[in-house]
């Protein structure tokens, strides 16, 4: 299997070892293509698929080196297929469609009216705000999964208000016998947040070390670099990219647990339980699994 996260390093190494010196503008164009591919890999690993597609359009151009252009074209089609889409809808109090509605996602306007069309969106937790003249805004928090197509996001405007009634008689509140689970941040958020920060830090360290080793090879051996030297640089880039992916996934998981805990009924703090156990797989390998209830 090709090691895609390191194709940029291979491209530049091949240019140093096998390609005759070219004009300055050709070198700049090739570097731009390589940078765009590298950026697309980082963006796709953290769920920013729309930005990754824009970078792939740059390196898929026929002016880029042939094998890199083909790689970018293949990645573009793959990410395009896995890009989630949502269908935005809005109804009034009677259930009739409301087309004149402005929709924003995470603070950015994406639609000036409801057209019933599928709209591409990055995977993850998003806040949708629907605005209709004469009605208060409707805000919805929706978790979108990668590969999910035509997810219906429906805003209901003009919900009937309950008839006013005298305030109920005040009853002295019973003393709290158990601490509320909502009094702080969930345990799972701390655990996955710590894993995410550690993984991202690891990714940064290996990316810096890999870049330094690559520059050293380019200056010292150029056309005499051994496979072992090149493989060592490739390994550091691979570890860096994997760490970025693990870190991003852990941070997203921690955020999901946080929002789920905010929206669930209070529970006793002892209901939170987290434990780790080993899992043995065929071939003699083993892995660790974190499981629990929150």
C-alpha positions as CSV (number, residue, x, y, z in Angstrom):
1,X,0.0,0.0,0.0
2,X,1.4,3.4,-0.9
3,X,2.3,5.6,2.0
4,X,0.3,8.7,1.0
5,X,1.3,11.0,3.9
6,X,4.9,10.8,2.8
7,X,4.5,11.3,-1.0
8,X,5.6,14.9,-0.6
9,X,8.9,13.8,0.8
10,X,9.3,11.2,-1.9
11,X,8.5,13.8,-4.6
12,X,11.1,16.2,-3.3
13,X,13.7,13.5,-2.8
14,X,13.1,12.2,-6.4
15,X,13.6,15.7,-7.7
16,X,17.0,15.9,-5.9
17,X,18.2,12.4,-7.0
18,X,17.0,12.0,-10.5
19,X,15.7,15.2,-12.1
20,X,18.1,17.5,-13.9
21,X,18.0,21.1,-12.7
22,X,14.9,22.9,-14.2
23,X,13.9,26.5,-14.5
24,X,13.0,28.4,-11.3
25,X,9.3,28.7,-12.2
26,X,9.0,25.0,-12.8
27,X,10.5,24.3,-9.4
28,X,8.1,26.7,-7.8
29,X,5.1,25.1,-9.6
30,X,6.1,21.6,-8.4
31,X,6.6,22.8,-4.8
32,X,3.1,24.4,-4.9
33,X,1.6,21.1,-6.1
34,X,3.4,19.2,-3.3
35,X,2.4,21.7,-0.6
36,X,-1.2,21.4,-1.8
37,X,-1.2,17.6,-1.5
38,X,0.4,17.8,1.9
39,X,-2.2,20.3,3.1
40,X,-5.1,18.1,1.8
41,X,-3.8,15.1,3.8
42,X,-3.7,17.1,7.1
43,X,-7.1,18.7,6.5
44,X,-8.9,15.4,5.6
45,X,-7.5,13.7,8.7
46,X,-9.1,16.3,11.0
47,X,-12.4,16.2,9.2
48,X,-12.1,19.4,7.1
49,X,-13.1,17.7,3.9
50,X,-14.3,20.8,2.0
51,X,-10.9,22.6,2.5
52,X,-9.1,19.4,1.6
53,X,-11.0,19.2,-1.8
54,X,-9.9,22.8,-2.6
55,X,-6.2,21.8,-2.0
56,X,-6.6,18.7,-4.2
57,X,-8.0,20.7,-7.0
58,X,-4.6,22.6,-7.0
59,X,-2.4,19.5,-7.2
60,X,-4.7,17.6,-9.6
61,X,-3.9,20.1,-12.4
62,X,-2.1,18.7,-15.4
63,X,0.8,21.2,-14.8
64,X,1.7,19.2,-11.7
65,X,4.0,16.1,-11.9
66,X,2.1,13.2,-13.4
67,X,2.1,10.7,-10.5
68,X,1.1,13.5,-8.1
69,X,-1.7,14.7,-10.3
70,X,-3.1,11.2,-10.5
71,X,-2.9,10.8,-6.7
72,X,-4.7,14.0,-6.1
73,X,-7.4,13.1,-8.6
74,X,-7.9,9.8,-6.9
75,X,-8.1,11.4,-3.5
76,X,-10.5,14.1,-4.7
77,X,-13.0,11.4,-6.0
78,X,-12.7,9.4,-2.7
79,X,-13.3,12.4,-0.4
80,X,-16.1,13.6,-2.7
81,X,-17.9,10.3,-2.2
82,X,-17.5,10.4,1.6
83,X,-18.5,14.1,1.9
84,X,-21.7,14.3,4.1
85,X,-24.7,16.3,2.9
86,X,-27.7,17.8,4.7
87,X,-31.1,18.8,3.4
88,X,-32.3,22.0,5.1
89,X,-36.1,22.3,5.8
90,X,-38.3,24.7,7.8
91,X,-42.0,24.5,8.7
92,X,-44.5,26.9,10.3
93,X,-46.8,26.0,13.2
94,X,-49.2,24.2,10.8
95,X,-46.5,22.1,9.3
96,X,-46.4,24.1,6.0
97,X,-43.0,24.6,4.4
98,X,-41.3,28.0,4.9
99,X,-38.9,28.8,2.0
100,X,-38.0,32.4,3.1
101,X,-35.5,31.3,5.8
102,X,-31.9,32.2,6.3
103,X,-29.6,29.4,7.5
104,X,-26.2,29.7,9.2
105,X,-23.9,26.9,10.3
106,X,-21.3,27.5,13.1
107,X,-21.8,31.3,12.6
108,X,-21.4,31.2,8.8
109,X,-24.3,31.9,6.5
110,X,-24.8,29.0,4.0
111,X,-28.3,29.7,2.6
112,X,-30.4,32.8,2.0
113,X,-33.5,30.6,1.5
114,X,-34.7,27.0,1.8
115,X,-34.5,25.3,-1.6
116,X,-34.6,21.6,-0.6
117,X,-31.2,20.9,-2.1
118,X,-28.5,18.7,-0.6
119,X,-25.7,20.9,0.9
120,X,-22.2,19.5,1.5
121,X,-20.9,19.8,5.0
122,X,-17.9,18.6,7.0
123,X,-18.4,15.7,9.5
124,X,-18.7,16.6,13.2
125,X,-20.9,18.5,15.6
126,X,-22.5,21.6,14.0
127,X,-24.8,24.4,15.2
128,X,-27.6,25.3,12.7
129,X,-29.4,28.6,13.1
130,X,-32.6,29.2,11.1
131,X,-34.0,32.7,10.9
132,X,-37.5,33.7,9.7
133,X,-39.0,37.2,9.8
134,X,-41.5,37.5,12.6
135,X,-40.2,34.4,14.5
136,X,-37.4,33.9,17.0
137,X,-34.4,32.0,15.6
138,X,-34.4,28.2,15.8
139,X,-31.1,26.7,16.9
140,X,-30.3,23.0,16.4
141,X,-27.1,21.1,17.3
142,X,-26.6,18.2,14.9
143,X,-23.8,15.6,14.8
144,X,-23.0,14.7,11.2
145,X,-21.2,11.5,10.3
146,X,-18.7,11.1,7.4
147,X,-20.4,9.5,4.4
148,X,-23.9,10.5,5.7
149,X,-26.1,11.7,2.7
150,X,-29.2,13.9,2.7
151,X,-29.5,14.2,6.5
152,X,-32.7,16.1,7.1
153,X,-32.3,19.1,9.4
154,X,-35.7,20.5,10.1
155,X,-36.6,23.8,12.0
156,X,-40.1,24.2,13.4
157,X,-41.3,27.8,13.7
158,X,-44.3,29.2,15.5
159,X,-44.7,26.4,18.0
160,X,-47.9,26.9,20.1
161,X,-47.3,28.6,23.4
162,X,-48.9,27.2,26.5
163,X,-51.8,29.3,28.0
164,X,-50.7,31.4,30.9
165,X,-51.5,30.2,34.4
166,X,-50.9,31.4,37.9
167,X,-47.5,30.5,39.2
168,X,-47.4,27.4,41.3
169,X,-47.1,27.6,45.0
170,X,-43.5,27.6,46.1
171,X,-42.4,24.4,47.8
172,X,-39.3,24.4,49.9
173,X,-36.6,22.6,48.0
174,X,-35.4,19.4,49.5
175,X,-31.7,19.4,50.4
176,X,-29.5,17.9,47.8
177,X,-28.5,14.4,48.9
178,X,-26.4,13.6,45.9
179,X,-24.1,15.8,43.8
180,X,-25.3,16.5,40.3
181,X,-23.4,15.0,37.4
182,X,-23.8,18.3,35.6
183,X,-21.8,20.2,38.2
184,X,-18.6,19.9,36.3
185,X,-17.0,18.6,33.1
186,X,-17.6,14.9,32.4
187,X,-14.7,12.5,33.2
188,X,-14.7,11.2,29.6
189,X,-14.0,14.8,28.3
190,X,-10.9,15.0,30.5
191,X,-9.7,11.6,29.4
192,X,-10.2,12.1,25.7
193,X,-9.1,15.7,25.9
194,X,-5.8,14.6,27.5
195,X,-5.3,11.9,24.9
196,X,-6.0,14.4,22.1
197,X,-3.6,17.0,23.4
198,X,-0.8,14.4,23.9
199,X,-1.3,13.0,20.4
200,X,-1.3,16.4,18.7
201,X,1.9,17.2,20.6
202,X,3.5,14.0,19.4
203,X,2.4,14.8,15.8
204,X,4.1,18.2,16.0
205,X,7.3,16.8,17.4
206,X,7.6,14.1,14.7
207,X,6.7,16.5,12.0
208,X,9.5,18.9,13.1
209,X,12.0,16.1,13.4
210,X,11.0,14.6,10.0
211,X,11.4,18.0,8.3
212,X,14.8,18.5,9.9
213,X,16.0,15.1,8.8
214,X,14.7,15.6,5.3
215,X,16.6,19.0,5.0
216,X,19.7,17.3,6.3
217,X,19.5,14.6,3.7
218,X,18.9,17.1,1.0
219,X,22.1,19.0,2.0
220,X,24.4,16.0,2.8
221,X,23.7,13.1,0.4
222,X,21.4,14.4,-2.3
223,X,21.8,11.7,-5.0
224,X,23.6,9.2,-2.7
225,X,20.8,8.9,-0.1
226,X,20.3,5.2,1.0
227,X,16.9,3.6,1.2
228,X,17.3,3.3,5.0
229,X,17.9,7.1,5.3
230,X,14.8,7.9,3.2
231,X,12.6,5.3,5.0
232,X,13.6,6.9,8.4
233,X,12.2,10.2,7.2
234,X,9.1,8.6,5.8
235,X,8.4,6.8,9.1
236,X,8.6,10.1,11.1
237,X,6.1,11.7,8.7
238,X,3.8,8.7,9.0
239,X,3.9,8.8,12.8
240,X,3.2,12.6,12.7
241,X,0.1,12.2,10.5
242,X,-1.3,9.3,12.5
243,X,-0.8,11.3,15.7
244,X,-2.6,14.2,14.2
245,X,-5.5,11.9,13.3
246,X,-5.7,10.3,16.7
247,X,-5.5,13.7,18.4
248,X,-8.3,15.2,16.4
249,X,-10.5,12.1,16.9
250,X,-9.9,12.1,20.7
251,X,-10.7,15.9,21.0
252,X,-13.9,15.4,18.9
253,X,-14.9,12.4,21.1
254,X,-14.3,14.4,24.3
255,X,-16.5,17.3,22.9
256,X,-19.3,14.8,22.0
257,X,-19.3,13.4,25.5
258,X,-19.4,16.9,26.9
259,X,-22.5,18.0,24.9
260,X,-24.2,14.6,25.5
261,X,-23.7,15.1,29.2
262,X,-25.2,18.6,29.1
263,X,-28.3,17.3,27.5
264,X,-28.9,14.2,29.6
265,X,-30.7,14.0,33.0
266,X,-28.5,14.6,36.1
267,X,-26.9,11.4,37.4
268,X,-25.0,10.6,40.6
269,X,-21.3,11.1,40.1
270,X,-20.7,7.4,40.9
271,X,-22.6,6.5,37.7
272,X,-19.5,7.6,35.7
273,X,-17.2,4.7,35.3
274,X,-14.2,4.4,33.0
275,X,-11.9,1.4,32.7
276,X,-9.2,0.0,30.4
277,X,-8.8,-3.6,29.3
278,X,-6.5,-5.4,26.9
279,X,-7.8,-7.1,23.8
280,X,-5.7,-9.8,22.1
281,X,-6.0,-10.3,18.3
282,X,-4.9,-13.0,15.9
283,X,-1.2,-13.1,15.1
284,X,-0.1,-12.4,18.7
285,X,-0.8,-8.7,18.7
286,X,-2.7,-6.8,21.4
287,X,-4.5,-3.5,21.8
288,X,-5.9,-1.5,24.6
289,X,-9.6,-0.6,24.8
290,X,-11.1,2.2,27.0
291,X,-14.7,1.6,27.9
292,X,-17.2,2.9,30.5
293,X,-20.5,4.5,31.3
294,X,-21.1,8.3,31.4
